[in-house]
Amino acid sequence: MCGIIGIVGRESVADRLVDGLRRMEYRGYDSAGLCTIHEGDLVRRRAQGKLANLVAELAQRPAPGSIGIAHTRWATHGAPTEDNAHPHATEHVALVHNGIIENFRELREELRAAGRHFTSETDSEVVAHLVSREVEGGASPEDAVRTVLPRLRGAFALAIAFRSHPDMLIGARRGSPLVLGYGEGEMYLGSDALALAPLTQRIAYLEEGDWVVLHRDEVAIYDAENAPVEREVTTSGASAAAVEKGNYRHFMQKEIFEQPTVVAQTLGSYLRQADNSIALPQFDFDISKIRRVTIVACGTSFYAGMVAKYWFEHFARVPVDIDVASEFRYREPVLEEGGLALFISQSGETADTLAALRHCKANGQTIAVVVNVPTSSMAREADLLLPTHAGPEIGVASTKAFTCQLAVLASLAAHMAVKKGLMNREQEADVVAHLLEAPASLNAALDHDEDIAAMAHLIAPARDVLYLGRGPDFPLALEGALKLKEISYIHAEGYAAGEMKHGPIALIDDQVPVVVLAPSGPLFEKTVSNMEEVRARGGQVVLISDAEGLAQAGEGCIATIEMPKVHPLIAPLVYAIPVQLLAYHVACVKGTDVDQPRNLAKSVTVE
C-alpha cells in the first residue's frame, strides 16, 4: 500500500527521502510528496503520478532542510491528485500516513464544525488537523499525539513533523508496519527495512500500538498504554542492491529468472540432501495431531494455497478448507479444536490476512505462516514460521514469491504425512528427490523464454483469454489469468477444464485464445478431451505441455509451449514459468507498465 519514510538528520534529507521512496514505489505510485523543515517553515513538495514527477518538481523547487518526511501513495480515499497527495499539512504540522482511518467522516465533521478547513478528500488529513489543534492549544507534540491516537479507528502508520520542533519526528503504528532505524547522529522511520537499507542496517520493528519520538541522537518508544518500552534492535540484512534491475528490462523479468536460485535457496532450508529427508524449523506442537487445515490467503498466495490443498489431502490425508482472506471472517467459519490455520503472504502485512490470522488465534487454532518477510507482523504472531527465501520482490505482479511458497508448502505437506505415519522413509526420500529436481526444471522451463516471446503477439490483440487446467494445474490456470489481467489489462479467466462444458464454453469463438496447461500424466487425456471440445467450437488453443504431450495433442493449436517432463509433484512450480512469461511478453507487446500496473500496489495493508 502506501510507503512512508522520515529522517531526522544532520545534512540535507530531500535526496535521501526520494531514494527511500524509490525503494518503496512498488507500494503505490498514484502520487508522491515530501515535507522538510527549513528556517522555521514547513517546505512541502507534492506531485501527481509517479515518483519521477516529484523529482522533476524538486529540480525546479528544491526542499532544503535536515529533517523531513515523505510518502508514495496508493489511493484509497480521494482521487490520485496533487491535492490528495501526502504530506498533509497545517500551519504547524505535516503528516504522512499509510492505512485507513475508518472514522474519518465523523472526525472531519467535528473539525469542520470547529472552523477547520480541509484541502483534500483523504481520510489522512483529519489526523493532521487533530494533532495540529492540540498543538495550537498549547500541547507538546508528545501530548498531542498521546491525545489523538486513541481517537483513531482503523489501520495506520504515521510520521509527523512539527514546524516549531525542527529536531523531532513522531511515528506511530496500528495495523500497518513501521520500522525504526538507528544511524550515526541520525534516526529514521520507514514502512519497511528495504526503504532504510542505504541509510542503516540497525533497525527495530515497532509493535502493534507503539508510538515513537525521534531526535537525532535518541528515541523514546511508548506502547499502546503510553508506557515507555524498549524494542529489540536487530540487523536488517536488507540490501540496497535488491532494488536494482541489473541487465533486465523490468523487475518482473529479473524476478522470473531468479526463480531457480531462490527456489533452491528455499528448499535448502527445508530439505536435508544428506539423507533426502524433510526438516522443518523447531515448533512446540505435535503436527501429527492436526485434524484439519484451514488455509487463508489473498491473490497469488491464495492460488498457492489451492495447490497446497491437493498436497495436504493427497499426502497427509487431512481435510483442508481454503478461503480468500477478505471473506474468511464474514462467513463465521467453524474452527474445530486441533486445527492448523495456515496463512500465506509475501509481505506478511496484508491487512485481510492478518485480521483472519488474529481471528483464528482467538479461536484456539495453531497458527502457521508461510511468508517472505520473517520479521513481519504475521511472522511474529505465528506458532510455526515457515519463511520463503525469495528475497525482496519489487515487481507488483508476484512471481518468485509464488514458486517459493509452493516449495515450502510441498515440504510442509510431506512432513505432515511423515509425522502422521502415512509416508514411509522410502516415500519421503522419493518426494525430496523430486523437489530437489525443481530448480533444474525451472531453468529448463526458462530456456523457452524466446519461444514464448515469439508467440505473444497472438495473445496481445485479444479482449478475452481463457486458461484451462485440471487438478493442481487448475490453480495455475487461475494464476495465469491473474497475471495477464494484472499487467496487460486483458480480461482473462481461469477454469477447471472439466467445467467448460457447464457454461463457459458458450464464450468460445475464434476471437478467444484458450491457454491449456496439460503436462503429460494421469490427467492429460481428460484435459485434452476438454481442449478438443473448445477447439471444435472455434477456440484458438495455446497448449502448454511437455514434448510427449505436444506430440499427442499439439496439432491444430495456434501455438505450443514446451516444458520439461517433470514429476506431477513439481509440475505446479515448473508450469508457473510459462504463464508468468506469457503475461510478461504480452504486456511488453502491448506497451503497458509491467512493474507498476495501473491501480495496483504490492503490499495491501488496508481492508
N, C-alpha and C positions, 0 to 999 in steps of 0.2 A: 504494500500500500504506500502511503507517503513515506518519505525519508527525511529525517531531521538531523542536524549537526550543530554543535555550538563549540566555540573556542574562547577560553579566557587566556589571552596570550600576552606576549611581550613585544611582538612585532606585528606588522600588518597581517590581517587574517583573511581578507577577501579572497585572495587566490587559493588559499588552503580550504576555505569553505566551499568554493566552487569545485575543487578537486574532490572533496568529500561527497558533494552532490553527484559528481560524475560516477563515483563508485556506487551510488545508490539509485541511479536513474532508472534501473530496472524496476524499482518500487513504484514508480509513477513519473509520467512525463507530460502531464497536461499543462503545467506551469512550473516556474521556479523563481525563487527570490531569496534575498538576504537582507539583513539589517546589522549595521555596525554602530558603535557609539564613538563619536569623534567630537572633541571640543564641546562637550555638553549637549550634543544633538544626537537624535536617532537618525541615522543615514540609511534610508530604505531604498532598495532597488528590486524591481519585480518585472517579470516578462511572461506573457502568454506563450504556450507551446514548450518546445524542448529547451534543454539547458543552453544550447548554443545561442538562443535568443537573449538569455540573461548575460552570457559572456559578451555579446555584442553591445548590450546596454551598458555594461560596466566599462567597456572600452571607451564609450562616449561620456559616461558619467561615473567615474571611479567612486569607490566607497572606502575611504580611509578609516583606520581605527584598528586597535589591537584586541578588541573583543567583539564577538558577533555571533549571530545565529543564522541558519539557512534552512531551506526547505525545497524539496521537489515533490510535486503534488499529483496524486491520483484523485480525481474529483468525486466527491460523494454528494455534498450539499452545495449547490450552486454550479453554474456552468464554468468551464475551464477558461476564464477570462483573467485579464490582469487585475481587475478589481477584486476578484476572488482568490488571487494568488497570495500565498503567505510570504513573509511575515505579516500578520495583522498588527496594527499599532494604534495607540492613542498618543497623546502628547507626552505621556510619561512611561509607557510600557510597550514593548514589542514582543510578539509571541509566535512560535511555530508549533504545530500540532499534528500528530498522526493518530487517527482514530475517529470516533464519532461521539459527539455529546448528544445523548438521546433526549434530554430535556431542554434543548437549546431554545425551543419556541417559547416555553413559559419564562425562561430566564431573559430572553430578548424582550418579551413584552414588559417584564418587570423593569428592565433597564430603560426601555423607551418611555415608559410612564414616568421615570425619574429624569427624563430630559436628555438621555444619551442618544447620540446619532450614529447610525451604522452605515458603512460604506460598501459592505459586501453582502452576499446571500449565504455565507457559510455559517456553519454551526460553531466554528472555531472562534470567530470574532467575539462571541459573548464572553469567552474566558478572558480575553484581553481586557474587556470593559469591566468585568467583575474585579479582576486584580487591580486595574487602574483606579477604580472607585475607592478601593480600600487604601491605596497609596495616597490618593488625593485627600483622603480623610485623615491622613497623618500616620497610617500604619507603616511599619517597616516592611520591606519586601518579604521577609520571612513570615511575619504575622499575616500579611495579605494572602500569601499562598496557603498558609495554615487555615485561614478562614474560608477560602474559596473552594479548596479541593473537596470537602465533604458535600458541597452543593452540586457537584457534577455527577450525572449518571451516564454510564456508557464506558467506552474504552478510550484511553488516551495515553500518549507520551508527549510531554510538553517540554519546551525550552523557552525560558522567559528572560528578557533583558530589561534593565531598568535604567532610564536616562540619567537619573541622579546617582546611580551607583555604577560607575564605569569600570569597576573591577570585580563584577559579580554576575553570575548567571544562576538561575534556579531551574532545576529539572524535576519532573515528576512522572510516574508511570502507574497506570492501572489498566491491565488488559492488553497493552501494547508494549513491545520491548524497548528498553533503553539501557545503553551501555555507558559506563563512566570510564574515561581514560586518564591515566596519570602520566604527565610529561615532566620535563625539567623546567621548573618555574612556569609551567602552563598546565591547564586542565581542560578536558574535552568531554563532550557529550555526543552520542551518536545512536542512530537506530540499530546499528549492528557493528560488529567488530571490523568488518571489511572497510567501512567508511573511515575508521580511525587507523587502519593499518599503516599508512605512511607517517602518521603522527606519533604513534606509540604502540608497543606490544603489551604494556601493563594496563590491564583493564579489570573492572569489576562489573558484574551484572546486577543491576538493581532488581530487587524482588517486588512482588505484587504489593502495590500501595506505597512503595518508597517514594520519598522526595529528597532532593539533594541541593545543597548550597555550595557553589563552586567559587573559589578565589584562585589566584594564580598559584599559591603555594599550599593550599589546604582545601579540604572538603569537609562538610558536615552532612551526614546521611541520617534521615529520620524515617521510621516506619509508618504504617498507616495510622498508628495511635500517637504519632508525633514524638515517640521516644527515640533518643539518639541510638543508633546502631552502627555496627561495622559490617561491611561485606567483603568477602574474600577477594583479594587482588590476585589475578592469575595472568599467565602469559597467553595472549590470544592465539598465536600461531597463524593468524590471517596474513596472507601475502599480498603486498601491494601489486605484485605482478599478476595476480589472479584475474585482474580485470583488463588484461591486455589480450588483444585478439591474435597477436603474433602474425603469421603469414596468411591467416584465414580471412575470408571476406566478411564473415559475420561470427558473432559469438556462438550462435546456434550451430553453425557448421563446425567450429572448433570443438564444441561440446559433444557433437555427434561422433567426431573422430577420436575423442578422448575415451570413448566407452570401453574399448578393450582393456585399456590401462586401469581405469577406475573400477571396472567390474572385477578385474584381477586383484586389485588392492582390497576391495570389499570382501571378496571370497577368502582372501588370505587371512582375514580376521576371524573367519568362522569355520574354516576347514583346516584340518591337520593333514598335510600331504604325506608325512612320515608313515602314517598308518591308515590313510584315507578315512578319517573319522570327522565328526562334526563336533565343534566345541563352541558353546555359547558363553557370553560373559557370566560372571557369578550372579546368582539371584537366590532369594531366600524363600521360594515357594516350590512346591512339588508339581512340576509341569505334567507329570503322569496323571494327576488327579483332575486336570482340567476337563470339564464336562461339555462345555460349549465355548465357541469362539465368536465374538462379536467384532467385526471389522468396520471401522468408520474412517472415512477419508473424503477428500474433495478432488474433482477434476482428474488429472492423470493419475494421482495417487489412488483414487478410487478404482481405476481400471487395474492398477497393480494388485489391489485387494481382491478384485474379481478373479484374477488369475490365481491368487493365493487360495481362494476358496476351493478351487479344484484340487490343489495340492494338499490342503489340510484334510479334506474329506477323503481323498484317494489314499494318502499315506497314513494319516493318523486316525482316520475313521471317526472324526469328531465333527458334530454338526456345526455349521457356520452360518451366521446371519451377517449380512453386509448392508450398510446404509450410507448414503451421502450425508455428510455431517450436518448440512443445513436443515435436514428433515428429521434427523435421528431423534432428538429430544421431543419433538412435537407429536410423535405417534405414541408416546408413553410406552417405550419398549419394555418387554418383560425381561428382566435381567436375573437369571437364576443364580443361586448360590453355587460357587465353584466355577464361575465363568471367567474367561480371559477376554478382556476388552483390548483390542489391538488397533492402534491409531497409526496412520501412515501420513507423513508430511515431509516435504522438502525442507521448509523453513522451521518447522516446529512452533510456529507462531500463528498459524491460520486460526482466525477467531472462532469459526464454526466448529472446527475440530477440537480446539482447546475447550470450548464450552461443553462439547459432548464428552470429552475426557473427564472433566470435573463432575459431570452428571453420573458417569459410570463409577467414579471413585466414591461418590456419595452413596451409591447403591451397592457397595461392597464388592465390586469387581476388582480382580487383579489387573493392573494396567501394564501393557507392553506398548512400546513406542518404537517405530521404525522412522528414523529422522536423519537428515543430513547435517544438522547443526546440533552437536552434542551438548551445547550449553543453553539451548533454547528452553522456553517455558515448558513445553511438553516433556522434553528430556529430563528436566529437573523434577517433574512430578511423576515419573514412571517408576514402577516396581522392576521392570525389565527394560533396560535401554539397549536398543539394537541400532547402533549408528551405521549409516552408509558412509562410504568414503569417496564420494563423488567430487569433493572439492566445491568451491563456490560455483553456482550455476547462474550466469548472468542473463542469458537469453530467456525471455519471458516464457516461451514455449518449452516445457520441461522435456529433456531428452536423457541425459546421462543419469539424472536422479532416478528416473523410471527404471532403467535397467539395473541400477544398483539396488533399488528397492526389491525388484524381483529376485535378485541374488540372495538377499537377506531372507526374504520370505520363504524361498525354497529351502534354505538351510534350516529355518525355524520349523517348518512343517515336517521335514525329515527327522530333525532332532526330537520333536514331539512323538513321532512314530516309534523311534528307538526307545524312548523312555516309557512308552505305553506297551512295549514288548511286541509291537506289530511289525518291526523291521529288524531282522537279524543282522549279525555283523557283516555277512557277505553282501546282503542287500544294501546296507549303509555304505559300504565301500564302493559298490556299484554306482549309487547315487552321487557320491562325492566325485568319483571319476568322471561322470558325465558333467557335473557342474564345473570341474576344472578344465573341461574342454571348451567352455563357453568363450573365454577371451579369444582363443584362436579362431573360433567360429565367427565371432563378431568381426574380427579382422577380415576373414574371408568374405563376409557379407559386405563390408565396406569396399572391397575390391570392385564391386559393381556400381560404384558411385557414378561413373561416367555413363554407363548404360542407362541408369535412371534419369540422369540429366538429359540424355538424348531423347527420351520419350515424354518429358514433362510437358512439352508443347501440346501433346494430345489431351491433356487434362486441363490446362490453363484456360481455354475458352469456355469451359463448362459452367453452367449455372448451378447444377446439382451433380453430386457424385455419391454413389453408394459403395460401402465397404461390407464384405461378407466374410464370415468365418464361423467355424464350429468348435465346440469345446473351448480350450484355453485360447484359441485363435479368435473367438468372438470378442473378448475384451480388447484384443489387438485391433480388431475391426473398428471398435468404438474409439480407440486411441488414435488410429489413423485418421478417422473422420474428424476428431477433435483437432489434431494437428493442422489439417487442411483448413478447417474453419478459422483457427487462431491466426494463421499467418498469411493465408492467401485470400481470406474473406469469401471463399466459395462455400455455399451451403452443402454440407455433407452429412450423411447418416451412416451409422454402423448397425448391422443387423446380424443376428444369428441366422446362418444361411438357410436353415430349415424353415424359418419364419417368413421368408419372402413370399411364399405361396399363400400366406394367410392375410394378405392385404397389400404389402408394399410393392409387390410385383406389378400392381396397377400403375406405378410410377414409371415403369420401364418403357423407353423408346430409344431410337437411335441417337438421341442427343444426351443420353445419360451414361457416362462411363461408370462401370462397375468394377471395383478392385476386389479381387478374390484372394484371400490368404488360405492356401491349401498345401501345407507340407505333406509329402507322401507319408503314409502311415495309416492307422486304423480308421481315421475319419475322412480320408481322402476321397474315397469313392462317393460317399454321400454328399460331400461338399461339391464335387464335380457334377453330380446329378443336379444339384440346385443351380450351379453355374449354367448348365445346359438349358434349364428352364428359363433363365434370364436371356441367354443367347437366342433361344427360339423366338423371343419376343422383340428382337432387335437390339438388345443391350450390347454395348461396346465393352468387352471384357478385357481387363488387365489382370493376368494371372501371375501371382507370386508363389513360387514353389521351387523345389529342388530339381535337378536335372531329370530324375526319374519321373517326377510329377509333370514337368513340362513336356516330356516325350509322350506321355499318355494323353494329356489334355490341352496342350498349348496350341494346337492347330486351330485356326479360326479366331484367335484372340487379336485385338488390335496391338497389344504389346505383351511381352512376358518379362518377368524379372526373376533371374535365377539366384537362389540361395544355396548355401552348402547343405548337404544332407546331414541332419543332426538328430539326436535323440529327442523324442517328444518332450522330455522334461525341460530342455533348454530352448526349445523352439520359440517360446514367447520372447525370450531375450533376443534371439537372433532375428526374428521377424519384426521386432521393433525398428531395426535399422532401415529396411526398405520403406516403411510407412513414414518414418522421420525424413528420410532423404527425398521421398516423393513430394511431401509437403514443402520441404525446403526448396527444391528446384522449381516447383510450380510457382511458389512465391517469387523466386528470382525472375522467372519468365514474366510474371505479372508486374514486377517492379514494386511490390509492397515492402513495407518496413519490417524485415524479418525479425530483428531483435526487439523491436519496440512496437508491436502491432497495436492498432488503434483500440482504445477503450479498455485495455488490459493492464494489469500490473502483476509483478512476480509474487509478492507476498501479500495475501489478502488478510489484513488484520482488523477488518470490520465485519460485522454480521449483516 
